[in-house]
Amino acid sequence: MADPKGFLTHDRELPARRPVDVRIGDWREVYHDFSAEKLTKQAARCMDCGIPFCHNGCPLGNLIPEWNDLVYRTDWREAIERLHATNNFPEFTGRLCPAPCEAACVLGINSDPVAIKQVEVEIIDRAFDEGWVTPQPAAVRTGKRVAVVGSGPAGLAAAQQLTRAGHDVVVFERADRIGGLLRYGIPEFKMEKRHIERRLEQMRAEGTEFRTGVNVGVDITAAELRAEFDAVVLAGGATQWRDLPVAGRELKGVHQAMEYLPLANKVQEGDLDSSPISAEGKHVVVIGGGDTGADCIGTAIRQGAASVTQLEIMPMPSRTRPDGQPWPTYPTLFKMESAHEELADRGGQRVYAASTTAFVGDDEGNVRALRLVDVEGPQKGFQPIPGTEREIPADLVTLSMGFVGPEKGALLQDLAGDGFYDARGNVARDKAYMSKVDGVFVAGDMGRGQSLIVWAIAEGRAAASGVDRFLTGDTALPYPILPTARPLV
Protein backbone atom coordinates (compact mmCIF):
# COMPACT_ATOMS: atom_id res chain seq x y z
CA MET A 1 0.00 0.00 0.00
CA ALA A 2 1.68 3.16 -1.23
CA ASP A 3 0.19 5.64 1.23
CA PRO A 4 -1.71 4.11 4.19
CA LYS A 5 -3.49 7.42 4.79
CA GLY A 6 -4.00 8.43 1.17
CA PHE A 7 -7.72 7.74 1.14
CA LEU A 8 -8.10 9.86 4.29
CA THR A 9 -5.98 12.84 3.24
CA HIS A 10 -6.94 13.25 -0.43
CA ASP A 11 -10.37 13.81 -1.96
CA ARG A 12 -11.36 12.44 -5.33
CA GLU A 13 -10.45 14.87 -8.11
CA LEU A 14 -10.83 14.68 -11.89
CA PRO A 15 -9.63 16.95 -14.71
CA ALA A 16 -11.68 20.09 -15.24
CA ARG A 17 -13.66 20.42 -18.44
CA ARG A 18 -12.87 23.28 -20.78
CA PRO A 19 -15.45 26.10 -20.58
CA VAL A 20 -18.61 25.31 -22.54
CA ASP A 21 -18.37 28.40 -24.74
CA VAL A 22 -14.84 27.38 -25.72
CA ARG A 23 -15.25 23.65 -26.29
CA ILE A 24 -18.45 23.79 -28.38
CA GLY A 25 -16.52 25.92 -30.85
CA ASP A 26 -14.27 22.97 -31.74
CA TRP A 27 -14.33 19.16 -31.78
CA ARG A 28 -11.36 18.48 -29.53
CA GLU A 29 -11.64 16.42 -26.34
CA VAL A 30 -13.34 18.38 -23.60
CA TYR A 31 -10.94 17.93 -20.66
CA HIS A 32 -7.98 20.02 -19.53
CA ASP A 33 -4.69 18.26 -18.84
CA PHE A 34 -4.29 16.68 -15.40
CA SER A 35 -0.99 17.26 -13.62
CA ALA A 36 1.22 14.37 -12.53
CA GLU A 37 1.16 15.73 -8.98
CA LYS A 38 -2.64 15.56 -8.82
CA LEU A 39 -2.67 12.12 -10.38
CA THR A 40 -0.18 10.80 -7.83
CA LYS A 41 -2.55 11.90 -5.08
CA GLN A 42 -5.42 10.09 -6.76
CA ALA A 43 -3.37 6.90 -7.05
CA ALA A 44 -2.49 7.25 -3.36
CA ARG A 45 -6.19 6.96 -2.47
CA CYS A 46 -6.14 3.26 -3.46
CA MET A 47 -6.32 1.15 -0.29
CA ASP A 48 -4.73 -1.98 -1.83
CA CYS A 49 -7.65 -3.97 -0.44
CA GLY A 50 -7.13 -7.54 0.69
CA ILE A 51 -9.98 -8.46 -1.67
CA PRO A 52 -9.84 -5.93 -4.52
CA PHE A 53 -13.45 -5.86 -5.71
CA CYS A 54 -12.39 -3.54 -8.55
CA HIS A 55 -10.97 -6.69 -10.20
CA ASN A 56 -14.40 -8.29 -10.32
CA GLY A 57 -15.99 -5.08 -11.49
CA CYS A 58 -13.61 -5.01 -14.46
CA PRO A 59 -14.26 -7.71 -17.09
CA LEU A 60 -10.59 -7.48 -18.07
CA GLY A 61 -9.42 -8.18 -14.53
CA ASN A 62 -7.18 -5.10 -14.66
CA LEU A 63 -4.48 -5.14 -11.97
CA ILE A 64 -5.72 -1.85 -10.56
CA PRO A 65 -4.07 -1.78 -7.10
CA GLU A 66 -0.73 -2.70 -8.68
CA TRP A 67 -0.60 0.13 -11.18
CA ASN A 68 -2.04 2.60 -8.68
CA ASP A 69 0.90 1.79 -6.40
CA LEU A 70 3.36 2.11 -9.28
CA VAL A 71 1.98 5.51 -10.28
CA TYR A 72 2.25 6.71 -6.69
CA ARG A 73 5.90 5.64 -6.75
CA THR A 74 6.31 7.32 -10.20
CA ASP A 75 7.38 4.04 -11.78
CA TRP A 76 5.44 4.78 -14.95
CA ARG A 77 7.35 2.32 -17.11
CA GLU A 78 6.37 -0.64 -14.95
CA ALA A 79 2.84 0.77 -14.60
CA ILE A 80 2.20 0.51 -18.34
CA GLU A 81 3.56 -3.04 -18.35
CA ARG A 82 1.04 -4.04 -15.68
CA LEU A 83 -1.75 -2.20 -17.47
CA HIS A 84 -0.98 -3.76 -20.86
CA ALA A 85 -0.82 -7.19 -19.21
CA THR A 86 -4.62 -7.28 -19.16
CA ASN A 87 -5.77 -4.51 -21.51
CA ASN A 88 -4.69 -4.08 -25.12
CA PHE A 89 -6.20 -0.63 -25.49
CA PRO A 90 -6.31 1.39 -22.25
CA GLU A 91 -6.38 4.60 -24.31
CA PHE A 92 -9.89 3.57 -25.43
CA THR A 93 -11.25 2.29 -22.13
CA GLY A 94 -9.69 5.17 -20.19
CA ARG A 95 -11.79 7.57 -22.25
CA LEU A 96 -14.96 5.62 -23.07
CA CYS A 97 -15.59 2.98 -20.40
CA PRO A 98 -18.20 3.89 -17.74
CA ALA A 99 -15.84 2.38 -15.16
CA PRO A 100 -17.64 -0.52 -13.44
CA CYS A 101 -14.37 -0.91 -11.56
CA GLU A 102 -15.04 2.36 -9.76
CA ALA A 103 -18.56 1.26 -8.88
CA ALA A 104 -16.99 -1.81 -7.22
CA CYS A 105 -14.24 0.13 -5.42
CA VAL A 106 -14.29 -0.66 -1.67
CA LEU A 107 -13.62 3.00 -0.87
CA GLY A 108 -16.87 3.79 -2.69
CA ILE A 109 -18.96 2.06 0.00
CA ASN A 110 -18.93 5.20 2.15
CA SER A 111 -16.84 7.69 0.19
CA ASP A 112 -15.96 8.66 -3.38
CA PRO A 113 -14.19 5.80 -5.21
CA VAL A 114 -10.64 5.94 -6.49
CA ALA A 115 -10.30 7.74 -9.84
CA ILE A 116 -9.26 4.49 -11.50
CA LYS A 117 -10.22 5.47 -15.03
CA GLN A 118 -8.19 8.68 -14.90
CA VAL A 119 -5.10 6.90 -13.62
CA GLU A 120 -5.49 4.38 -16.45
CA VAL A 121 -5.64 6.95 -19.24
CA GLU A 122 -2.74 8.96 -17.83
CA ILE A 123 -0.55 5.85 -17.74
CA ILE A 124 -1.12 5.01 -21.39
CA ASP A 125 -0.87 8.59 -22.63
CA ARG A 126 2.49 8.97 -20.88
CA ALA A 127 3.62 5.64 -22.32
CA PHE A 128 2.89 6.83 -25.86
CA ASP A 129 4.56 10.19 -25.20
CA GLU A 130 7.68 8.46 -23.86
CA GLY A 131 7.86 6.01 -26.78
CA TRP A 132 7.27 2.96 -24.61
CA VAL A 133 4.45 1.56 -26.77
CA THR A 134 6.39 -0.38 -29.39
CA PRO A 135 5.53 -3.25 -31.75
CA GLN A 136 5.69 -6.74 -30.25
CA PRO A 137 6.03 -9.06 -33.25
CA ALA A 138 5.95 -12.79 -32.72
CA ALA A 139 9.29 -14.53 -32.54
CA VAL A 140 7.94 -17.58 -34.39
CA ARG A 141 5.25 -17.71 -37.07
CA THR A 142 2.80 -20.62 -37.06
CA GLY A 143 1.78 -20.43 -40.72
CA LYS A 144 -1.89 -20.45 -39.66
CA ARG A 145 -4.21 -17.81 -41.12
CA VAL A 146 -7.04 -16.14 -39.19
CA ALA A 147 -9.74 -13.81 -40.51
CA VAL A 148 -11.27 -11.29 -38.13
CA VAL A 149 -14.53 -9.80 -39.37
CA GLY A 150 -15.09 -6.38 -37.82
CA SER A 151 -12.58 -3.83 -36.55
CA GLY A 152 -14.22 -2.57 -33.38
CA PRO A 153 -12.56 -3.11 -29.99
CA ALA A 154 -13.41 -6.85 -29.89
CA GLY A 155 -12.00 -7.48 -33.36
CA LEU A 156 -8.89 -5.41 -32.77
CA ALA A 157 -8.18 -7.11 -29.43
CA ALA A 158 -8.55 -10.56 -30.96
CA ALA A 159 -6.39 -9.58 -33.93
CA GLN A 160 -3.57 -8.19 -31.83
CA GLN A 161 -3.48 -11.21 -29.53
CA LEU A 162 -3.50 -13.68 -32.41
CA THR A 163 -0.84 -11.77 -34.36
CA ARG A 164 1.41 -11.80 -31.31
CA ALA A 165 0.81 -15.56 -31.01
CA GLY A 166 2.40 -15.96 -34.44
CA HIS A 167 -0.65 -16.33 -36.68
CA ASP A 168 -1.19 -14.42 -39.92
CA VAL A 169 -4.21 -12.24 -39.18
CA VAL A 170 -6.33 -10.27 -41.62
CA VAL A 171 -8.97 -7.87 -40.29
CA PHE A 172 -11.90 -7.19 -42.62
CA GLU A 173 -13.90 -3.96 -42.26
CA ARG A 174 -16.78 -2.89 -44.51
CA ALA A 175 -16.29 0.81 -43.77
CA ASP A 176 -13.54 2.85 -45.39
CA ARG A 177 -11.49 3.10 -42.20
CA ILE A 178 -10.59 0.77 -39.34
CA GLY A 179 -12.19 1.20 -35.93
CA GLY A 180 -15.87 0.25 -36.14
CA LEU A 181 -18.01 2.34 -33.80
CA LEU A 182 -14.83 3.69 -32.23
CA ARG A 183 -14.21 5.42 -35.53
CA TYR A 184 -17.64 6.51 -36.70
CA GLY A 185 -19.92 6.14 -33.67
CA ILE A 186 -17.87 8.01 -31.06
CA PRO A 187 -17.65 11.78 -31.62
CA GLU A 188 -14.26 13.44 -31.80
CA PHE A 189 -14.93 15.43 -28.62
CA LYS A 190 -15.15 12.16 -26.65
CA MET A 191 -12.14 10.50 -28.25
CA GLU A 192 -9.92 12.04 -30.89
CA LYS A 193 -9.22 9.55 -33.64
CA ARG A 194 -5.46 10.04 -33.38
CA HIS A 195 -5.65 7.56 -30.51
CA ILE A 196 -6.89 4.89 -32.93
CA GLU A 197 -4.27 5.73 -35.55
CA ARG A 198 -1.28 5.38 -33.26
CA ARG A 199 -2.50 1.98 -32.04
CA LEU A 200 -3.10 0.78 -35.60
CA GLU A 201 0.45 1.83 -36.47
CA GLN A 202 1.70 -0.53 -33.76
CA MET A 203 -0.54 -3.37 -34.95
CA ARG A 204 0.55 -3.01 -38.58
CA ALA A 205 4.19 -3.11 -37.48
CA GLU A 206 3.44 -6.33 -35.58
CA GLY A 207 2.09 -7.91 -38.76
CA THR A 208 -1.70 -7.51 -38.62
CA GLU A 209 -3.16 -6.85 -42.07
CA PHE A 210 -6.20 -4.59 -42.49
CA ARG A 211 -8.58 -4.67 -45.43
CA THR A 212 -11.19 -1.92 -45.55
CA GLY A 213 -14.19 -1.55 -47.82
CA VAL A 214 -14.85 -5.30 -47.75
CA ASN A 215 -18.40 -6.40 -46.93
CA VAL A 216 -17.86 -9.99 -45.84
CA GLY A 217 -20.75 -12.11 -47.03
CA VAL A 218 -21.10 -10.02 -50.19
CA ASP A 219 -17.63 -9.17 -51.51
CA ILE A 220 -16.30 -12.46 -50.15
CA THR A 221 -18.64 -15.27 -49.18
CA ALA A 222 -18.55 -17.22 -45.94
CA ALA A 223 -17.47 -20.32 -47.86
CA GLU A 224 -14.60 -18.46 -49.53
CA LEU A 225 -13.51 -17.02 -46.20
CA ARG A 226 -13.44 -20.42 -44.52
CA ALA A 227 -11.55 -21.93 -47.46
CA GLU A 228 -8.87 -19.23 -47.34
CA PHE A 229 -8.41 -19.10 -43.56
CA ASP A 230 -7.84 -21.71 -40.86
CA ALA A 231 -10.13 -19.91 -38.41
CA VAL A 232 -12.58 -17.01 -38.48
CA VAL A 233 -13.50 -14.60 -35.68
CA LEU A 234 -16.87 -12.85 -36.02
CA ALA A 235 -16.64 -9.47 -34.30
CA GLY A 236 -19.16 -7.43 -36.25
CA GLY A 237 -20.98 -6.03 -33.22
CA ALA A 238 -24.69 -5.68 -32.46
CA THR A 239 -25.45 -3.08 -35.10
CA GLN A 240 -29.15 -3.80 -35.69
CA TRP A 241 -30.64 -0.65 -34.22
CA ARG A 242 -33.89 -0.41 -32.32
CA ASP A 243 -36.50 1.55 -34.27
CA LEU A 244 -39.56 3.58 -33.24
CA PRO A 245 -42.54 2.45 -35.35
CA VAL A 246 -44.98 5.31 -34.70
CA ALA A 247 -46.96 7.49 -37.08
CA GLY A 248 -44.72 9.76 -39.15
CA ARG A 249 -41.59 7.62 -38.83
CA GLU A 250 -41.11 7.91 -42.62
CA LEU A 251 -40.83 11.72 -42.54
CA LYS A 252 -37.63 13.35 -43.70
CA GLY A 253 -35.54 14.50 -40.76
CA VAL A 254 -36.10 11.42 -38.57
CA HIS A 255 -32.84 9.46 -38.44
CA GLN A 256 -31.16 6.75 -36.48
CA ALA A 257 -28.24 7.98 -34.39
CA MET A 258 -25.87 5.80 -36.38
CA GLU A 259 -27.03 7.50 -39.57
CA TYR A 260 -26.35 10.90 -38.02
CA LEU A 261 -23.14 10.52 -36.00
CA PRO A 262 -20.88 8.89 -38.64
CA LEU A 263 -21.43 11.80 -41.05
CA ALA A 264 -20.25 14.29 -38.43
CA ASN A 265 -17.15 12.16 -37.91
CA LYS A 266 -16.51 12.05 -41.65
CA VAL A 267 -16.41 15.85 -41.61
CA GLN A 268 -13.72 15.67 -38.94
CA GLU A 269 -11.83 13.09 -41.02
CA GLY A 270 -11.82 15.57 -43.92
CA ASP A 271 -14.05 13.45 -46.16
CA LEU A 272 -16.90 15.98 -46.20
CA ASP A 273 -17.03 19.77 -46.02
CA SER A 274 -20.29 19.59 -44.09
CA SER A 275 -22.66 16.88 -42.91
CA PRO A 276 -25.64 16.02 -45.17
CA ILE A 277 -27.61 15.61 -41.91
CA SER A 278 -26.84 18.78 -39.98
CA ALA A 279 -28.50 20.30 -36.92
CA GLU A 280 -27.55 23.84 -37.89
CA GLY A 281 -30.42 26.21 -37.13
CA LYS A 282 -32.80 23.34 -36.33
CA HIS A 283 -34.87 22.29 -33.36
CA VAL A 284 -33.37 18.91 -32.49
CA VAL A 285 -34.99 16.15 -30.45
CA VAL A 286 -32.83 13.26 -29.24
CA ILE A 287 -34.85 10.18 -28.27
CA GLY A 288 -32.88 8.03 -25.83
CA GLY A 289 -31.09 8.85 -22.60
CA GLY A 290 -27.92 6.77 -22.89
CA ASP A 291 -24.39 7.51 -24.04
CA THR A 292 -25.36 7.56 -27.72
CA GLY A 293 -28.04 10.13 -26.95
CA ALA A 294 -25.43 12.28 -25.20
CA ASP A 295 -23.19 11.96 -28.27
CA CYS A 296 -26.05 13.26 -30.45
CA ILE A 297 -26.57 16.19 -28.07
CA GLY A 298 -22.93 17.25 -28.16
CA THR A 299 -22.81 16.86 -31.94
CA ALA A 300 -26.00 18.89 -32.52
CA ILE A 301 -24.79 21.71 -30.28
CA ARG A 302 -21.47 21.92 -32.13
CA GLN A 303 -23.33 22.01 -35.43
CA GLY A 304 -25.27 25.07 -34.27
CA ALA A 305 -28.71 23.69 -33.38
CA ALA A 306 -31.39 26.25 -32.54
CA SER A 307 -32.51 24.08 -29.62
CA VAL A 308 -31.95 20.56 -28.32
CA THR A 309 -34.33 18.42 -26.26
CA GLN A 310 -33.56 14.92 -24.98
CA LEU A 311 -36.40 12.48 -24.29
CA GLU A 312 -36.13 9.38 -22.09
CA ILE A 313 -38.98 6.97 -21.44
CA MET A 314 -37.53 5.89 -18.08
CA PRO A 315 -37.97 7.99 -14.92
CA MET A 316 -35.14 10.28 -13.89
CA PRO A 317 -32.45 8.12 -12.19
CA SER A 318 -31.46 8.63 -8.58
CA ARG A 319 -28.39 10.70 -7.74
CA THR A 320 -27.44 8.15 -5.08
CA ARG A 321 -27.10 4.37 -5.27
CA PRO A 322 -30.57 2.73 -5.29
CA ASP A 323 -31.30 0.09 -2.64
CA GLY A 324 -31.89 -2.51 -5.35
CA GLN A 325 -28.40 -1.98 -6.81
CA PRO A 326 -26.10 -2.40 -3.79
CA TRP A 327 -22.32 -2.19 -3.87
CA PRO A 328 -20.42 -3.64 -5.73
CA THR A 329 -22.93 -3.78 -8.63
CA TYR A 330 -22.97 -1.03 -11.22
CA PRO A 331 -25.77 1.39 -10.28
CA THR A 332 -28.04 3.34 -12.61
CA LEU A 333 -27.43 6.93 -11.55
CA PHE A 334 -28.21 10.39 -12.87
CA LYS A 335 -25.26 11.51 -14.98
CA MET A 336 -24.09 14.94 -16.00
CA GLU A 337 -21.86 14.16 -18.97
CA SER A 338 -20.09 16.96 -20.82
CA ALA A 339 -22.84 17.02 -23.44
CA HIS A 340 -25.51 17.36 -20.74
CA GLU A 341 -23.58 20.27 -19.26
CA GLU A 342 -23.55 21.88 -22.71
CA LEU A 343 -27.27 21.19 -23.10
CA ALA A 344 -28.08 22.95 -19.84
CA ASP A 345 -25.83 25.87 -20.75
CA ARG A 346 -27.68 26.29 -24.08
CA GLY A 347 -31.09 26.22 -22.40
CA GLY A 348 -31.98 22.69 -23.54
CA GLN A 349 -34.03 20.14 -21.62
CA ARG A 350 -33.74 16.54 -20.52
CA VAL A 351 -37.30 15.21 -20.32
CA TYR A 352 -37.85 11.97 -18.40
CA ALA A 353 -40.80 9.55 -18.26
CA ALA A 354 -42.02 10.68 -21.69
CA SER A 355 -43.00 8.60 -24.71
CA THR A 356 -43.18 9.67 -28.35
CA THR A 357 -46.59 8.97 -29.90
CA ALA A 358 -46.14 10.46 -33.39
CA PHE A 359 -44.02 12.61 -35.66
CA VAL A 360 -45.85 15.48 -37.35
CA GLY A 361 -44.86 16.60 -40.83
CA ASP A 362 -45.28 19.62 -43.07
CA ASP A 363 -46.69 19.70 -46.61
CA GLU A 364 -43.31 18.71 -48.09
CA GLY A 365 -42.88 15.57 -45.99
CA ASN A 366 -40.42 17.04 -43.48
CA VAL A 367 -40.81 16.52 -39.77
CA ARG A 368 -41.85 19.73 -38.01
CA ALA A 369 -42.98 18.54 -34.56
CA LEU A 370 -43.06 15.59 -32.21
CA ARG A 371 -46.03 14.47 -30.13
CA LEU A 372 -45.32 13.04 -26.71
CA VAL A 373 -47.06 12.05 -23.53
CA ASP A 374 -45.88 11.51 -19.97
CA VAL A 375 -45.93 7.89 -18.83
CA GLU A 376 -45.92 5.89 -15.62
CA GLY A 377 -43.38 3.13 -15.52
CA PRO A 378 -41.66 0.92 -15.86
CA GLN A 379 -43.58 -1.04 -13.21
CA LYS A 380 -46.89 -0.05 -14.81
CA GLY A 381 -45.73 -0.78 -18.34
CA PHE A 382 -45.26 2.85 -19.39
CA GLN A 383 -48.93 3.73 -19.30
CA PRO A 384 -49.73 7.21 -20.70
CA ILE A 385 -50.94 9.81 -18.23
CA PRO A 386 -54.13 11.48 -19.50
CA GLY A 387 -53.92 15.19 -20.05
CA THR A 388 -50.14 15.29 -20.61
CA GLU A 389 -50.21 15.05 -24.41
CA ARG A 390 -48.33 17.86 -26.14
CA GLU A 391 -46.24 18.79 -29.16
CA ILE A 392 -42.73 20.15 -29.28
CA PRO A 393 -40.95 21.57 -32.35
CA ALA A 394 -38.68 19.12 -34.14
CA ASP A 395 -36.85 19.72 -37.42
CA LEU A 396 -34.35 16.92 -36.78
CA VAL A 397 -34.93 13.80 -34.67
CA THR A 398 -32.28 11.24 -33.78
CA LEU A 399 -33.26 7.80 -32.49
CA SER A 400 -30.71 6.72 -29.88
CA MET A 401 -32.51 3.75 -28.35
CA GLY A 402 -29.83 1.10 -28.50
CA PHE A 403 -29.36 -2.06 -30.54
CA VAL A 404 -31.21 -5.36 -30.66
CA GLY A 405 -28.48 -7.69 -31.93
CA PRO A 406 -26.28 -8.46 -34.92
CA GLU A 407 -27.42 -7.72 -38.44
CA LYS A 408 -28.70 -10.91 -40.05
CA GLY A 409 -27.00 -10.17 -43.37
CA ALA A 410 -25.50 -12.42 -46.00
CA LEU A 411 -22.57 -13.58 -43.85
CA LEU A 412 -24.68 -14.83 -40.95
CA GLN A 413 -27.33 -16.20 -43.29
CA ASP A 414 -24.69 -18.35 -44.98
CA LEU A 415 -23.38 -19.64 -41.65
CA ALA A 416 -26.66 -20.05 -39.80
CA GLY A 417 -28.07 -23.47 -39.03
CA ASP A 418 -29.66 -25.24 -36.09
CA GLY A 419 -28.55 -23.66 -32.83
CA PHE A 420 -26.55 -20.89 -34.51
CA TYR A 421 -28.41 -18.19 -32.56
CA ASP A 422 -29.19 -18.04 -28.86
CA ALA A 423 -32.54 -17.13 -27.34
CA ARG A 424 -31.77 -13.41 -27.62
CA GLY A 425 -30.89 -13.59 -31.30
CA ASN A 426 -27.14 -13.28 -30.79
CA VAL A 427 -24.66 -15.75 -32.27
CA ALA A 428 -24.34 -18.65 -29.83
CA ARG A 429 -20.89 -19.81 -28.74
CA ASP A 430 -19.33 -22.28 -26.32
CA LYS A 431 -16.85 -21.64 -23.50
CA ALA A 432 -14.04 -21.38 -26.04
CA TYR A 433 -16.06 -18.76 -27.95
CA MET A 434 -16.60 -21.07 -30.93
CA SER A 435 -19.95 -20.97 -32.70
CA LYS A 436 -21.85 -24.01 -33.94
CA VAL A 437 -19.72 -23.81 -37.09
CA ASP A 438 -16.35 -25.50 -36.63
CA GLY A 439 -13.51 -22.99 -36.67
CA VAL A 440 -15.79 -19.95 -36.57
CA PHE A 441 -15.50 -17.99 -33.31
CA VAL A 442 -17.55 -15.09 -31.95
CA ALA A 443 -16.39 -12.14 -29.82
CA GLY A 444 -17.98 -8.99 -28.51
CA ASP A 445 -21.48 -7.66 -29.02
CA MET A 446 -22.26 -10.08 -31.85
CA GLY A 447 -22.32 -12.88 -29.29
CA ARG A 448 -22.94 -10.98 -26.07
CA GLY A 449 -25.45 -8.37 -27.20
CA GLN A 450 -25.04 -4.63 -26.83
CA SER A 451 -22.55 -4.04 -24.04
CA LEU A 452 -19.49 -2.04 -22.96
CA ILE A 453 -16.17 -1.46 -24.67
CA VAL A 454 -14.38 -3.17 -21.76
CA TRP A 455 -16.47 -6.31 -22.32
CA ALA A 456 -15.65 -6.20 -26.04
CA ILE A 457 -11.90 -6.12 -25.40
CA ALA A 458 -12.17 -8.87 -22.78
CA GLU A 459 -14.14 -11.07 -25.17
CA GLY A 460 -11.72 -10.38 -28.01
CA ARG A 461 -8.84 -11.54 -25.82
CA ALA A 462 -10.77 -14.59 -24.63
CA ALA A 463 -11.79 -15.57 -28.16
CA ALA A 464 -8.18 -15.23 -29.30
CA SER A 465 -7.18 -17.74 -26.62
CA GLY A 466 -9.82 -20.14 -27.93
CA VAL A 467 -8.66 -19.69 -31.53
CA ASP A 468 -5.02 -20.24 -30.62
CA ARG A 469 -5.84 -23.46 -28.78
CA PHE A 470 -8.00 -24.61 -31.73
CA LEU A 471 -5.16 -24.02 -34.19
CA THR A 472 -2.20 -25.31 -32.18
CA GLY A 473 -3.64 -27.58 -29.49
CA ASP A 474 -2.47 -25.29 -26.68
CA THR A 475 -2.12 -21.59 -25.95
CA ALA A 476 0.03 -19.21 -23.97
CA LEU A 477 -2.42 -16.38 -24.49
CA PRO A 478 -4.09 -15.14 -21.30
CA TYR A 479 -7.74 -16.07 -20.98
CA PRO A 480 -9.62 -13.38 -19.05
CA ILE A 481 -11.70 -14.89 -16.29
CA LEU A 482 -14.93 -13.10 -17.09
CA PRO A 483 -17.24 -12.56 -14.11
CA THR A 484 -20.04 -15.09 -13.98
CA ALA A 485 -22.43 -12.53 -12.51
CA ARG A 486 -22.88 -9.87 -15.15
CA PRO A 487 -22.70 -6.35 -13.66
CA LEU A 488 -25.78 -4.20 -14.04
CA VAL A 489 -24.41 -2.30 -17.03
Residue, then its C-alpha position, 0 to 999 in steps of 0.5 A: m500500500a503506497d500511502p496508508k493514509g492516502f484515502l483519508t488525506h486526499d479527496r477524489e479529483l478529476p480533470a476540469r472540463r474546458p469552458v462550454d463556450v470554448r469547447i463547443g466551438d471545436w471538436r477536440e476532447v473536452y478535458h484540460d490536462f491533469s498534472a502528474e502531482k494531482l494524479t499521484k494523489q489520486a493513485a495514493r487513495c487506493m487502499d490496496c484492499g485484501i480483496p480488490f473488488c475492482h478486479n471483479g468489477c472489471p471484465l478485463g481483470n485489470l491489476i488496478p491496485e498494482w498500477n495505482d501503487l506504481v503511479y504513486r511511486t512514479d514508476w510509470r514504465e512498470a505501470i504501463e507493463r502491468l496495465h498492458a498485461t490485461n488490456n490491449f487498449p487502455e487509451f480507449t477504455g480510459r476515455l470511453c468505459p463507464a468504469p464498473c471498476e469504480a462502482a466496485c471500489v471498496l472505498g466507494i462504499n462510504s466515500d468517493p471511489v478511487a479515480i481508477k479510469q483517470v489513472e489508467v488513461e494517464i498511464i497510457d498517454r504517458a507511455f505513448d509520449e515516452g515512446w514505450v508503446t512499441p511493436q511486439p512481433a511474434a518470434v515464431r510464425t505458425g503459418k496459420r491464417v485467421a480472418v477477423v470480421g469487424s474492426g471494433p474493440a473486440g475485433l482489434a483485441a482478438a487480432q492483436q493477440l493472435t498476431r502476437a501468437g504468431h498467426d497471420v491475421v487479416v482484419f476485414e472492415r466494410a467501412d472505409r477506415i478501421g475502428g468500427l463504432l470507435r471510428y464513426g460512432i464516437p464523436e471526436f470530442k469524446m475521443e480524438k481519432r489520433h488515438i486509434e491511428r497510433r495503435l493501428e500503427q503498432m498493430r501493422a508493425e506487428g504484422t496484422e493486415f487490415r482490409t477496408g471496404v470489404n463487406v464480408g458475405v457479399d464481396i467475399t462469401a462465408a465459404e470463400l472465407r473459410a476456405e482461405f483461412d484456418a479460423v474465423v473470428l466474427a466481431g461485427g458487433a450488435t449493429q441492428w438498431r432499435d427503431l420507433p414504429v410510430a406514425g410519421r416515422e417515414l418523414k424526412g428529418v427522422h434518423q437513427a443515431m448511427e445514420y447521423l453521428p458517422l457523417a459528423n465524424k466524416v467531416q472531422e476526417g476531412d471526407l466531407d465539407s459539411s454533414p448532409i444531416s446537420a443540426e444547424g439552425k434546427h430544433v433537435v430532439v434526441i430520443g434516448g437517454g444513454d451515451t449515444g443520446a449524449d453523443c447526439i446532443g454534443t454533436a447537434i450543439r457543435q453544429g449550431a442547433a437552434s434548440v436541443t431536447q432529450l427524451e427518455i422513457m424511463p424515470m429520472p435516475s437517482r443521484t445516489r445508489p438505489d437500494g436494489q443496486p447495492w455495492p459492488t454492482y454497477p448502479t443506474l445513476f443520474k449523470m451529467e456528462s459533458a454534453h448534458e452540461e452543454l445542453a443545460d448551458r444552451g437552455g436545452q431540456r432533458v425530459y424523463a418519463a415521456s413517450t413519443t406517440a407520433f411525428v408530425g410533418d409539413d406539406e413537403g414531408n419534413v418533420r416539423a414537430l413531435r407528439l409526446v405524452d408523460v408515462e408511468g413506468p416501468q412497473k406499470g408498463f409505461q402507461p400514458i398519463p391522460g392530459t399530458e399530451r403535447e407537441i414540441p418543435a422538431d426539425l431533426v430527430t435522432l433515435s438513440m434507443g440502442f441495438v437489438g443484436p447483430e445484423k442478419g446479413a449475407l454472412l450470418q445467413d450463410l453460416a446459420g443453421d440449427g442452434f446458430y443463434d441463442a434465445r436473444g438472437n445473438v450468435a451462440r458460442d461455447k466456452a471457447y467462444m466457438s460458434k456451432v460452425d467449426g472454426v468460426f469464433v464469436a467475440g464482442d457484441m455479436g455474441r454478447g449483445q449490446s454491451l461495454i467497450v471493456w467487455a468487447i476487449a475482454e471477449g476479443r482476448a478470450a476468443a483469441s485464446g480459444v482460436d489459438r488453442f484450436l489451431t495449435g492444441d495449446t495456448a500461452l495467451p491469457y484467458p480473461i476470467l470473465p465474471t459469472a455474474r454480469p454487472l448491471v451495465 
